[in-house]
Amino acid sequence: MLTLCLASIGWMGEALGAEANRLVIRNEAVEVVWDGAGEFQMWSRLSRREFVRQGHFQEPAGQARVVSVRDAALGVGQAIDVACPSGSQYSILVFPKLPFVLFSATLANQTGEAKVVRNFRPVTFAVDLGGSASSLRALGTAGLTAPDQHPGSYVYLAVAEPESRRGIVSGWITHDRGNGAVFSRITNGAVHIDAQVDYGRLLIGAGKSATTETFAVGWFDDARLGLERLADTMARVYQIRLRPQVTGYCTWYSNPHGGASDEKHLIELAEFAARELKPFGFDFVQIDDKWQMGTERNGPAKNFTTHNPTGPYPNGLRTVTGRAGTLGLVSGLWFMPFAGDHQDPYFEGDPDWFVKRTNGQPYETDWGGTSLDMTQPGARENLRHVVGSIRDWGFRYFKMDGLWTGSGTAQSYVCDGYREDNMGDAVFSNPDKTNIEAMRDGLKLVREAAGRDVFLSGCNLSQNMRSFSGSVGLVDSMRIGPDNGFGWPANPYGEVVGTLLAGPTHGSRKYFLHGRVWWNDPDPVYVRAEMPIEHARLITSWVAISGQFNLSTDWLPGLPAERLDILKRTMPAHGLLPRPVDLFENPIPRIWLLSDTRRPARRDVIALYNWENKELALDYPMERIGLDPSKRFQAFDYWAQKPVPAIQGRLKITIPPQSCRILAVRPESDHPQLLSTSRHVTQGMVDVTAENWRKHTLSGTSRLVANDGYELRVACPAGKGPWPLKLAEVSSEDKAAGVLVSSVTEDSDLIRVTLRAPASREVRWSLRF
């Protein structure tokens, strides 16, 4: 929650009249005008236009003043404070170099009795984008819709013109006690935004007050950038420092040996993965549900204090973690931190551990069982014991499922758009804690007991979106959608739960959170032999290019070599922040641009996805993709392993049904340049650390994996005569280490050079023309 220190600049009383009471605050990007009669407008100083009008608060406005404010995360800014007759106070705030106007309120209880606030709508306003409301699109957790068809979005909502991408981005940047939502509607021909925060049971004592969460609104010429800045602001407020992104394996969907797998086969898989995939970036193996004690009632068994001695790990879990550790792999374990079962013998003696309903009965929720009360000391000590045991067993990756149970709310699966879930019908041991606060306290306890070296993976938002606010700043990765599968849906823009498109559907609309608030986890990729290879390449490429959390779940030792190779070519993560190009045009974006500007030689990859059941003929402006339309680009299609015709002005290409094309592109040069490599689908971004052209020699440095044939794809200036390659070689040190230049293939515009190293190493190569 923003902590503000205020210093009065001056009061403007109502008695002075509306004109005298007109107040203005501004920073480099935005300006807010308070009209003195209870309404405000917002202006973009960069675009010189009004973008919010008819803004007003939930309560009648009273006196207003401009004050100076100081926040530990955002610095020194300005605010318009408005005092209301109820004793409550509303604040409109701006801070330097922050392209948002912020809203916060302090709710007062001037009565002689405590009162409970279940939800609160602090602010509403009309959006002015200069066009017809019917031409706009709203993007939120419920996907891409017309503004008056969006059921409400949790945490954020963008409203933009699809063609120009101009629009407003709004959302909640704090989540300490409440769960924020944003609603859009069309009234009198204009889009209106309503901000709401749900508390369930926010108790305000007699004569006391409570400060609400903070809401942000900003105008952007490209609303994608606004969404990214919103996530950056959340990260700034919560001082988020993400642990390194990892790549690994989840046992759950494997066939055979799925569920929790078993001792023999998990060790077999770990040994295989360490040998075949670890050199390519594979990090961990994670055991899923069915390892634990207890009875399966209303979902999984929920005694996580010990393993089931008659289950898949009769010798205990340390056997597996010990072997994985010797292989250089991290071990992961699935559990449900806030879920119990009041009928299980383990819990029968401790009924106070559970959240209650208003009738005194334990709070049961579908599949999640009985919610553990994270405000109750005994329940907290039990969780501390569970987490400590899992750590003692040797696990350093925790997959935490059913997080919503910690908020004392009902399961709402699949939950995308806003849905009433009777938040507030739960009774916690500590009545001063709200539903979200209780869940966040539980996650803080997990971190404290687990230690800073444990990777915390949350699961999942779609079970109930209360997990969204409850997890911000407290997990390293988050499942951003429902369970997926390897099948193809009949309607790619319809119901996609349990299919290959669940990840792209949910990961695209929440792409801006990835790498800023947490690592987006879209659920595992699949490459198994029973699915078309085009589907395997599509889903792995989407995860690899979008950069999202990369998990596999197939029985790795049984994969055909060509399927295993797909996994090798899509790990590790590239560590960059790509963007979907057509975010406001298509329910699942079809075009992504990944750009790497970390080194002097810039690299770009255009990823094209066809989610349809028919061929897609794409004709799209390069400028809109984000590349210079005046330049002529050479391109290489990764999976086709061949160049495509040069691109200038517009990208015109066909994409077969249910497949992808991944194009490395570089502007034509007057000399040969490295266009692509075979190591990774990003074609140079994870493996090429240097590239230089000097005196007719192209040289560079690449990271090679042991015994993996590594191909350099070098583009020559098209139509400017032959560029015969005179010599391809590696450094003397690399020669001494056994690195070989094994083959060279030339045609008029492309030269292929293959390198091979007996051990993984960085290799310096040079091509003399």
C-alpha positions in Angstrom: 0.0 0.0 0.0 1.3 3.5 -0.8 2.4 5.2 2.3 2.0 9.0 1.8 3.3 11.9 3.8 1.3 15.1 3.1 2.1 18.8 3.4 -0.6 21.3 2.6 0.0 23.7 -0.2 -3.4 25.5 0.2 -7.1 25.1 0.7 -9.7 26.2 -1.8 -13.1 26.3 0.0 -16.4 25.6 -1.7 -17.6 29.0 -0.7 -15.2 30.6 -3.1 -17.2 29.2 -6.0 -16.4 26.7 -8.7 -14.0 28.9 -10.7 -12.0 29.8 -7.7 -12.0 26.2 -6.6 -10.4 25.0 -9.8 -7.2 23.1 -9.0 -4.5 21.6 -11.3 -1.7 19.1 -10.7 0.6 17.8 -13.4 3.8 16.0 -14.2 5.7 15.4 -17.5 3.0 13.2 -18.9 -0.4 14.0 -17.4 -2.4 16.9 -16.1 -5.5 16.7 -13.8 -8.0 19.5 -13.5 -10.4 19.6 -10.6 -13.3 21.8 -11.6 -14.5 22.8 -8.1 -17.9 21.3 -8.6 -17.1 17.7 -7.9 -15.7 16.6 -11.3 -12.2 16.2 -12.8 -10.7 15.9 -16.2 -7.4 14.4 -17.3 -5.1 15.5 -20.1 -2.2 13.9 -21.8 0.6 16.5 -21.9 2.5 14.4 -24.5 -0.4 14.0 -26.9 -2.0 17.4 -25.9 -5.5 15.9 -25.6 -8.1 15.3 -23.0 -8.6 11.6 -22.4 -10.8 11.5 -19.2 -13.9 13.6 -18.6 -16.8 13.5 -16.2 -14.7 11.9 -13.6 -16.2 11.8 -10.1 -16.0 10.0 -6.8 -18.5 7.7 -5.2 -19.3 10.3 -2.5 -20.3 13.9 -2.8 -17.2 16.1 -2.8 -16.4 18.8 -0.3 -13.4 21.0 0.2 -10.4 20.4 -2.0 -6.7 21.4 -1.7 -3.4 20.7 -3.4 -0.8 19.1 -1.3 2.7 17.7 -1.6 3.0 14.0 -1.1 5.9 11.7 -0.5 6.0 7.9 -1.2 8.8 5.6 -0.4 8.6 3.9 -3.9 7.4 6.7 -6.1 9.1 9.8 -4.6 7.7 13.3 -4.1 4.5 14.2 -6.0 1.4 16.3 -5.9 -2.2 15.5 -4.9 -5.6 17.0 -4.9 -7.2 16.0 -1.7 -11.0 16.2 -1.5 -12.7 16.0 1.9 -16.2 14.6 1.9 -19.1 15.3 4.4 -18.9 11.7 5.6 -15.4 12.4 6.9 -13.8 10.3 4.1 -11.1 11.7 1.9 -10.3 11.1 -1.7 -6.9 11.8 -3.3 -5.8 12.3 -6.9 -2.1 11.9 -7.2 0.7 12.4 -9.8 4.4 11.6 -9.4 7.4 12.6 -11.5 8.1 10.3 -14.5 5.0 8.2 -13.8 2.6 8.3 -16.8 -0.4 7.5 -14.6 -2.8 9.5 -12.4 -3.4 7.6 -9.2 -6.4 7.5 -7.0 -6.7 6.5 -3.3 -9.3 7.0 -0.6 -9.3 7.0 3.2 -12.7 5.8 4.4 -13.9 7.2 7.7 -16.3 5.7 10.2 -17.7 8.5 12.3 -20.3 6.4 13.9 -20.2 4.8 17.4 -20.1 1.3 16.1 -17.7 -0.7 13.9 -18.7 -1.1 10.3 -17.8 -3.6 7.6 -17.0 -2.6 4.0 -17.5 -5.4 1.5 -16.6 -3.5 -1.6 -16.0 0.0 -2.7 -16.1 1.9 -6.0 -13.9 5.0 -5.5 -14.0 6.5 -8.9 -15.8 6.5 -12.3 -15.1 8.4 -15.5 -15.7 8.7 -19.2 -13.0 7.8 -21.7 -12.4 10.2 -24.6 -10.4 8.6 -27.4 -11.8 10.9 -30.0 -13.7 8.3 -31.9 -16.8 6.1 -31.7 -17.2 4.0 -28.6 -18.3 1.1 -30.8 -14.9 1.0 -32.6 -13.0 0.5 -29.3 -11.9 -2.8 -27.7 -11.5 -3.6 -24.1 -8.7 -6.0 -23.0 -8.7 -7.5 -19.6 -8.6 -10.9 -17.8 -11.8 -11.8 -19.7 -10.0 -11.3 -23.0 -10.6 -8.9 -25.9 -14.2 -7.7 -26.2 -16.3 -4.7 -27.0 -16.3 -2.3 -24.0 -19.9 -3.0 -23.2 -19.5 -6.7 -23.4 -16.6 -7.1 -21.0 -17.9 -8.7 -17.8 -15.3 -6.9 -15.7 -11.6 -7.5 -15.4 -9.5 -8.3 -12.4 -6.7 -5.9 -11.6 -6.4 -4.2 -15.0 -8.3 -3.1 -18.1 -7.1 -1.4 -21.3 -9.5 0.3 -23.7 -7.9 1.1 -27.1 -8.5 1.6 -30.8 -7.3 -1.6 -32.5 -5.7 0.1 -35.5 -3.8 3.0 -33.8 -3.4 1.2 -30.4 -4.1 4.5 -28.8 -6.0 4.1 -25.5 -6.2 4.3 -21.8 -4.7 1.7 -19.4 -6.2 1.4 -15.9 -5.5 -0.9 -13.0 -4.8 -1.4 -9.4 -1.2 -1.1 -8.4 -1.6 -2.1 -4.7 -3.1 -5.3 -3.4 -2.5 -5.3 0.3 -6.0 -5.8 1.7 -8.3 -5.8 -1.3 -8.9 -7.4 -4.7 -9.3 -4.7 -7.4 -11.5 -5.0 -10.5 -12.2 -2.7 -13.4 -15.5 -2.5 -15.3 -16.3 -0.8 -18.7 -19.7 0.2 -20.1 -21.1 2.5 -22.8 -23.4 5.2 -21.6 -24.6 8.1 -23.7 -22.3 7.0 -26.5 -19.1 7.1 -24.4 -17.1 4.4 -22.7 -17.2 4.7 -18.9 -14.8 3.1 -16.5 -15.7 2.0 -13.0 -13.0 1.0 -10.5 -14.0 -1.4 -7.7 -12.1 -3.0 -4.9 -13.5 -6.0 -3.0 -12.5 -6.5 0.6 -15.0 -9.1 1.7 -14.9 -7.9 5.3 -12.9 -4.7 5.8 -13.6 -3.9 9.5 -13.4 -0.2 10.4 -13.7 0.5 14.1 -15.8 3.3 15.6 -14.2 6.6 15.0 -11.5 4.9 12.9 -10.5 5.1 9.2 -8.9 2.8 6.6 -7.0 3.6 3.4 -8.0 1.8 0.3 -5.9 0.3 -2.5 -4.4 2.6 -5.2 -5.9 2.8 -8.7 -4.0 4.1 -11.8 -5.1 5.6 -15.1 -3.0 6.7 -18.0 -3.2 7.6 -21.7 -0.8 6.0 -24.1 -0.2 6.3 -27.9 0.4 2.5 -27.7 -1.7 0.9 -24.9 0.7 -2.1 -24.9 3.3 0.2 -23.5 0.8 1.3 -20.9 0.1 -2.2 -19.8 3.9 -2.8 -19.4 4.3 0.4 -17.4 1.4 -0.7 -15.2 3.3 -3.9 -14.4 6.5 -2.0 -13.9 4.8 0.3 -11.4 3.4 -2.7 -9.5 7.0 -4.1 -9.4 8.3 -0.8 -8.2 5.7 -0.5 -5.4 6.4 -4.0 -4.2 10.1 -4.0 -4.9 9.9 -7.1 -6.9 13.2 -8.8 -7.7 12.4 -12.0 -9.6 14.5 -15.1 -9.1 16.2 -16.4 -12.4 13.7 -18.0 -14.7 14.2 -21.8 -14.8 13.2 -24.6 -17.2 12.0 -28.0 -16.2 9.6 -30.9 -16.0 6.2 -31.5 -14.3 5.1 -35.1 -13.8 1.4 -34.5 -13.8 0.4 -35.0 -17.5 3.0 -37.6 -18.4 1.8 -40.7 -20.2 3.1 -43.1 -18.9 4.2 -42.4 -15.3 2.0 -39.3 -14.8 0.5 -37.9 -11.6 3.3 -38.0 -9.1 5.3 -40.5 -11.2 7.2 -42.9 -8.9 10.7 -43.4 -7.4 12.1 -45.6 -10.1 10.8 -43.8 -13.1 11.4 -40.3 -11.8 15.0 -41.1 -11.2 15.2 -42.7 -14.7 13.7 -39.5 -16.1 16.0 -37.2 -14.1 19.1 -39.2 -15.4 17.9 -38.9 -18.9 17.1 -35.2 -18.7 20.5 -34.5 -17.1 22.2 -36.3 -19.9 20.1 -35.1 -22.9 18.6 -31.7 -21.9 20.6 -30.2 -19.1 23.3 -29.0 -21.5 20.5 -27.1 -23.4 19.2 -25.3 -20.3 17.1 -27.8 -18.4 17.0 -27.1 -14.6 14.6 -29.1 -12.5 12.1 -32.0 -12.1 8.9 -31.5 -10.2 6.7 -34.1 -8.5 3.0 -33.4 -8.7 -0.1 -34.6 -6.7 -0.5 -38.1 -5.2 2.7 -38.3 -3.2 1.1 -37.2 0.1 -0.8 -38.8 2.9 -4.6 -38.5 3.5 -7.8 -39.4 1.8 -8.9 -38.0 -1.5 -12.1 -36.2 -0.5 -13.3 -33.0 -2.3 -10.1 -32.9 -4.3 -6.6 -34.2 -3.5 -5.5 -35.7 -0.2 -4.3 -32.8 2.0 -2.0 -34.1 4.6 1.3 -32.7 3.3 3.3 -33.4 6.4 4.6 -36.7 5.1 4.7 -39.0 2.1 2.4 -42.0 1.6 4.5 -45.1 2.6 2.3 -47.3 0.3 2.4 -44.7 -2.5 4.8 -44.0 -5.3 7.7 -43.1 -3.0 7.9 -45.8 -0.3 11.5 -45.0 0.6 10.7 -41.3 1.1 11.3 -38.3 -1.1 14.9 -37.7 -0.1 15.9 -40.6 -2.3 14.7 -38.7 -5.3 16.1 -35.3 -4.3 19.4 -36.8 -3.4 19.8 -38.4 -6.8 18.6 -35.3 -8.7 21.1 -33.2 -6.7 24.0 -35.4 -7.8 22.9 -34.9 -11.4 22.9 -31.1 -10.9 19.1 -30.8 -11.0 16.8 -29.0 -8.6 13.9 -31.0 -7.2 10.4 -29.5 -7.0 7.2 -30.6 -5.2 3.5 -29.9 -5.5 1.4 -29.1 -2.5 -1.6 -27.0 -1.4 -0.4 -24.6 1.3 -3.8 -23.3 2.4 -6.0 -26.3 1.9 -6.9 -28.9 4.5 -9.7 -31.4 5.2 -11.6 -31.1 8.5 -12.7 -34.7 8.1 -9.2 -36.1 7.7 -7.9 -37.7 10.9 -4.8 -35.5 10.7 -6.9 -32.4 11.2 -9.7 -33.7 13.4 -8.1 -32.5 16.7 -7.6 -28.9 15.4 -11.0 -27.5 14.3 -9.8 -24.0 15.1 -7.3 -24.2 12.2 -10.1 -23.7 9.6 -11.8 -20.6 8.3 -15.5 -20.7 9.3 -18.7 -19.7 7.7 -21.1 -17.3 9.4 -23.0 -20.4 10.7 -19.9 -21.7 12.4 -19.3 -24.5 10.0 -15.8 -25.1 8.4 -15.4 -23.2 5.1 -15.5 -25.9 2.4 -14.8 -25.0 -1.2 -15.0 -27.3 -4.3 -11.8 -29.3 -4.9 -9.9 -27.1 -2.4 -11.4 -28.8 0.6 -11.4 -26.8 3.9 -9.7 -23.5 3.9 -6.9 -23.1 6.5 -7.1 -19.9 8.5 -3.9 -18.0 7.9 -4.8 -15.6 10.8 -5.0 -18.5 13.3 -1.7 -19.3 15.1 -2.1 -23.1 15.1 -2.8 -23.2 11.3 0.2 -21.0 10.7 2.5 -23.2 12.7 1.2 -26.2 10.8 2.0 -24.5 7.5 5.4 -23.5 8.8 6.0 -27.2 9.7 4.9 -28.4 6.2 7.1 -25.9 4.4 10.0 -26.7 6.6 9.6 -30.4 6.0 9.5 -30.0 2.3 12.7 -27.9 2.4 14.3 -30.5 4.7 13.5 -33.2 2.2 15.7 -31.4 -0.3 13.2 -29.5 -2.5 14.0 -26.0 -3.7 11.1 -25.5 -6.1 7.6 -25.3 -4.7 4.5 -25.6 -6.9 1.7 -24.2 -4.7 -1.8 -25.1 -5.9 -5.2 -23.9 -4.9 -4.0 -20.6 -3.7 -7.5 -19.1 -3.6 -8.3 -21.3 -0.6 -6.2 -18.9 1.5 -8.6 -16.1 0.7 -11.6 -17.9 2.1 -13.6 -17.7 -1.2 -15.3 -20.2 -3.4 -13.7 -22.0 -6.3 -14.7 -20.3 -9.5 -13.1 -22.4 -12.3 -12.6 -21.2 -15.0 -12.7 -17.6 -13.8 -11.7 -15.0 -16.4 -14.2 -12.2 -16.2 -15.5 -10.8 -12.9 -17.7 -13.1 -11.1 -19.6 -12.7 -7.8 -18.2 -15.3 -5.3 -19.7 -14.0 -2.1 -16.4 -12.8 -0.9 -17.0 -11.9 2.7 -19.0 -14.9 3.8 -15.9 -16.4 5.5 -15.0 -15.7 9.1 -11.4 -15.6 10.1 -9.9 -15.9 13.6 -8.6 -12.4 13.4 -11.5 -10.1 12.3 -9.2 -7.3 11.5 -7.7 -9.3 8.5 -9.5 -9.1 5.1 -9.7 -12.1 2.8 -6.8 -11.0 0.6 -4.7 -9.9 3.6 -5.1 -13.4 5.1 -3.9 -15.0 1.9 -1.0 -12.7 1.5 0.0 -13.3 5.1 0.1 -17.0 4.3 2.3 -16.5 1.3 4.7 -14.4 3.3 4.9 -17.2 5.8 5.7 -19.7 3.1 8.6 -17.5 1.9 9.9 -17.0 5.4 9.8 -20.7 6.2 11.1 -21.8 2.8 14.0 -19.4 2.6 15.1 -17.0 -0.1 16.7 -19.7 -2.2 13.5 -21.5 -2.9 11.6 -20.8 -6.2 7.9 -20.3 -5.5 5.5 -21.2 -8.3 1.8 -20.2 -7.8 -1.2 -22.1 -9.3 -3.5 -20.8 -10.6 -5.4 -17.6 -11.4 -8.2 -19.3 -13.2 -9.3 -21.2 -10.1 -10.5 -17.9 -8.6 -9.0 -14.6 -9.6 -8.7 -13.6 -5.9 -5.3 -15.3 -6.3 -4.2 -12.5 -8.7 -4.2 -9.7 -6.1 -3.2 -12.1 -3.4 0.0 -13.2 -5.1 1.5 -10.0 -6.5 5.0 -9.6 -5.2 5.0 -12.9 -3.4 5.6 -15.6 -6.0 8.3 -16.1 -8.6 6.0 -17.6 -11.3 2.3 -17.9 -11.6 0.0 -20.2 -13.6 -1.9 -17.5 -15.5 -4.6 -19.9 -17.0 -6.4 -23.2 -16.5 -5.1 -26.7 -17.0 -4.1 -27.3 -20.6 -3.7 -30.4 -22.8 -2.2 -31.6 -26.1 -5.4 -31.7 -28.1 -6.6 -29.0 -30.5 -9.9 -27.3 -29.7 -12.8 -27.4 -32.2 -13.1 -23.6 -31.9 -9.8 -21.9 -31.2 -11.6 -18.8 -29.9 -14.1 -20.6 -27.8 -13.6 -23.0 -24.9 -9.9 -23.8 -24.7 -9.6 -25.3 -21.2 -7.7 -28.6 -21.3 -6.4 -28.0 -24.8 -3.1 -26.8 -26.4 -4.4 -23.2 -26.7 -5.2 -22.6 -23.0 -1.7 -21.2 -22.5 -1.6 -18.8 -25.5 -5.1 -17.6 -24.8 -4.3 -16.6 -21.2 -0.6 -15.9 -21.6 -1.2 -13.4 -24.4 -3.7 -11.2 -22.6 -1.5 -11.1 -19.5 1.9 -11.0 -21.4 2.9 -7.7 -19.8 3.1 -9.2 -16.3 5.8 -11.7 -17.4 9.3 -10.7 -16.4 7.9 -7.8 -14.4 5.5 -9.0 -11.7 6.3 -12.8 -12.1 7.2 -15.3 -14.8 4.0 -16.2 -16.6 3.4 -20.0 -16.4 1.1 -21.1 -19.2 1.2 -24.8 -18.2 3.5 -27.4 -19.9 4.3 -27.8 -23.5 3.8 -31.1 -25.4 5.8 -32.8 -28.1 4.6 -36.4 -27.7 4.5 -38.5 -30.8 0.7 -38.8 -30.9 0.2 -35.1 -31.7 1.0 -33.5 -35.1 4.6 -32.2 -35.2 3.2 -28.8 -36.4 1.3 -28.5 -33.1 4.4 -29.4 -31.1 6.5 -26.8 -32.9 3.7 -24.2 -32.5 3.2 -24.5 -28.7 6.9 -24.8 -27.9 7.7 -21.8 -30.2 5.0 -19.7 -28.7 6.4 -20.4 -25.2 10.0 -19.8 -26.3 9.4 -16.6 -28.2 7.0 -15.1 -25.7 9.6 -16.0 -23.1 7.1 -17.6 -20.7 7.8 -20.3 -18.2 8.9 -23.4 -20.0 7.8 -26.8 -18.6 7.6 -30.1 -20.3 5.5 -33.0 -19.2 6.0 -35.8 -21.7 7.7 -39.1 -20.7 11.1 -37.8 -21.9 13.0 -41.1 -22.2 10.3 -42.4 -24.6 10.3 -39.4 -27.0 11.4 -39.9 -30.6 14.7 -38.0 -31.4 13.0 -35.4 -33.6 10.5 -34.6 -30.8 13.2 -34.4 -28.1 15.1 -32.0 -30.5 12.1 -29.6 -30.4 12.6 -29.3 -26.7 16.3 -28.7 -27.1 15.7 -25.9 -29.6 13.3 -24.0 -27.3 15.3 -23.9 -24.0 16.6 -22.0 -22.2 14.6 -18.8 -21.8 16.0 -15.8 -23.7 15.5 -13.3 -20.8 13.9 -10.6 -23.0 10.5 -8.9 -23.0 8.8 -9.4 -26.4 5.4 -8.0 -27.4 2.4 -9.3 -29.3 1.8 -7.1 -32.3 -1.9 -7.5 -32.8 -2.9 -7.6 -29.2 -6.0 -5.4 -29.7 -7.0 -7.0 -33.1 -7.3 -10.7 -32.4 -8.5 -12.8 -29.4 -5.2 -14.7 -29.5 -2.4 -12.5 -31.1 -1.0 -14.0 -34.3 2.2 -11.9 -34.5 4.9 -11.4 -31.9 8.1 -9.4 -32.2 11.1 -10.4 -30.2 14.0 -7.9 -30.4 17.4 -8.2 -28.9 19.3 -5.0 -28.5 21.7 -6.1 -25.8 24.7 -6.2 -28.2 25.8 -4.0 -31.1 24.4 -6.5 -33.6 20.6 -6.2 -33.2 18.6 -9.3 -33.7 14.8 -9.5 -34.4 12.5 -12.5 -34.7 9.0 -12.2 -36.1 6.9 -15.1 -34.8 3.7 -15.9 -36.8 1.0 -18.3 -35.4 -2.0 -19.6 -37.2 -4.6 -20.7 -34.6 -7.2 -21.3 -37.3 -8.2 -24.6 -39.0 -7.5 -23.1 -42.4 -4.5 -21.5 -44.1 -3.8 -17.9 -43.1 -2.6 -15.4 -45.8 -1.0 -12.6 -43.8 -0.4 -9.1 -45.3 0.8 -6.8 -42.5 2.7 -3.5 -42.4 6.3 -3.8 -41.2 6.0 -0.5 -39.4 3.1 -1.8 -37.4 5.2 -4.9 -36.5 7.8 -2.5 -35.1 10.4 -2.6 -37.9 11.5 0.1 -40.4 9.3 -0.1 -43.5 11.9 1.6 -45.6 14.4 -1.1 -45.1 14.7 -4.4 -47.0 14.9 -7.4 -44.6 16.5 -10.7 -45.3 14.7 -13.5 -43.4 15.2 -17.1 -42.4 12.4 -19.5 -41.5 13.6 -21.6 -38.5 11.5 -24.8 -38.7 11.6 -24.8 -42.5 15.4 -24.4 -42.3 15.5 -22.1 -45.3 15.5 -18.4 -46.2 12.3 -16.7 -47.3 12.0 -13.9 -49.9 13.2 -10.5 -48.7 10.6 -8.4 -46.9 10.1 -4.6 -47.4 7.2 -2.4 -46.4 4.7 -5.3 -45.8 5.1 -8.8 -44.6 3.2 -11.0 -47.1 3.3 -14.7 -46.1 1.1 -17.7 -45.8 0.9 -19.9 -42.7 -0.5 -23.4 -42.9 -3.4 -24.3 -40.5 -2.5 -24.9 -36.9 1.2 -24.1 -37.3 3.8 -21.4 -37.0 6.6 -19.7 -38.9 9.5 -18.2 -36.9 11.4 -15.7 -39.0 14.8 -14.2 -38.1 15.1 -10.9 -39.9 17.9 -8.4 -40.5 18.1 -5.4 -42.7 20.2 -6.0 -45.8 23.8 -4.9 -45.4 26.6 -4.2 -47.9 28.5 -7.2 -46.5 27.7 -10.7 -45.2 26.1 -10.9 -41.8 24.8 -13.7 -39.4 21.1 -14.1 -40.1 20.3 -17.2 -38.1 21.7 -20.1 -36.1 20.4 -23.6 -35.5 20.9 -23.7 -31.7 17.6 -22.1 -30.6 14.4 -20.9 -32.1 15.4 -17.3 -31.3 18.3 -17.9 -33.9 21.2 -16.3 -32.2 19.8 -14.6 -29.1 20.8 -17.2 -26.5 24.0 -18.4 -28.2 25.7 -15.6 -30.1 27.6 -13.3 -27.8 29.6 -11.3 -30.4 29.5 -10.5 -34.1 31.9 -8.3 -36.1 32.7 -7.4 -39.7 36.2 -6.1 -40.5 38.5 -6.4 -43.5 36.4 -8.9 -45.4 36.1 -11.1 -42.3 32.9 -11.9 -40.4 33.8 -13.1 -36.9 31.8 -13.9 -33.8 31.5 -15.9 -30.6 28.9 -18.6 -30.0 28.0 -20.9 -27.1 28.0 -24.5 -28.4 26.5 -27.5 -26.7 28.7 -30.6 -26.7 28.3 -32.8 -29.8 25.4 -30.7 -31.1 25.9 -29.7 -34.7 25.8 -25.9 -34.8 25.0 -24.2 -38.0 25.7 -20.5 -38.8 23.4 -19.1 -41.5 25.1 -16.2 -43.1 23.2 -13.9 -45.4 25.1 -12.2 -48.3 24.0 -9.0 -49.9 21.3 -10.0 -52.3 21.9 -9.3 -56.0 25.3 -7.7 -55.4 27.5 -10.4 -56.9 28.9 -13.6 -55.3 30.7 -13.5 -52.0 32.9 -16.6 -52.1 33.9 -17.9 -48.7 37.7 -18.3 -48.7 38.2 -19.7 -45.2 36.0 -20.8 -42.2 37.9 -21.5 -39.0 37.8 -21.3 -35.2 40.4 -19.9 -32.8 43.5 -21.8 -32.0 42.3 -22.5 -28.5 39.1 -24.0 -29.9 41.0 -26.1 -32.4 43.1 -27.4 -29.5 39.9 -28.3 -27.7 38.7 -30.3 -30.6 36.2 -27.9 -32.2 35.7 -28.7 -35.9 34.3 -26.8 -38.9 32.6 -29.8 -40.3 30.8 -28.5 -43.4 30.3 -25.5 -45.5 27.4 -25.0 -48.0 27.1 -22.0 -50.2 24.5 -20.5 -52.6 24.2 -17.0 -54.0 22.6 -15.4 -51.0 23.2 -17.8 -48.0 26.2 -19.6 -46.6 25.9 -22.4 -44.0 28.8 -23.3 -41.8 28.6 -26.1 -39.3 30.6 -26.3 -36.1 30.9 -29.1 -33.6 32.5 -29.2 -30.2 33.3 -32.3 -28.1 32.4 -30.4 -24.9 30.1 -27.4 -24.3 32.1 -24.2 -24.6 32.2 -20.7 -26.1 33.7 -20.8 -29.5 35.3 -18.0 -31.5 34.8 -18.4 -35.2 35.7 -16.4 -38.3 34.6 -16.5 -41.9 37.0 -14.8 -44.4 35.6 -13.6 -47.8 
